[in-house]
């Protein structure tokens, strides 16, 4: 009983580091939508390493600078290879939701997505306990995996 109470208290007091990335292939438009849900404070910590100025994700002084930093950081740490070919993530935008930030990207000219090799090491440099969840949807089929730091690679076959 004492061990259970201790474990519960440790879980409450210890921060939780997780991101969720959704990748959806759309055969009709031959594109992929990528959305990353990250904690805003984790994003801020990572972006402050890229910038010479202090970045406030929730109340940015310069929204354009914040967008440029997100567009730079995420593709450095989320790399997608489709059918043996690396694809470039194009930044679409971001939005705030409570304590989280949604970052949106798109990949055009993806006719089919039979095999996806993904490297996702978002915030691994910031948190040893970082967990990155991946959900990939192709042709109505959804597959998921969890990457625990330092494991950053996943393969999805459809």
Secondary structure, DSSP 8 states (H G I E B T S, - for coil): -HHHHHHHHHHHHS---EEEEEEEEETTTTEEEEEEEEEHHHHHHHHHHH-SS---STT-S-HHHHHHHHHHHHHHHEEEEETTEEE--EEEEEEEETTEEEEEEEEE-----SEEEEEE-TTTTT-TT-EEEEEEEETTEEEEEEEETT--EEEEE-
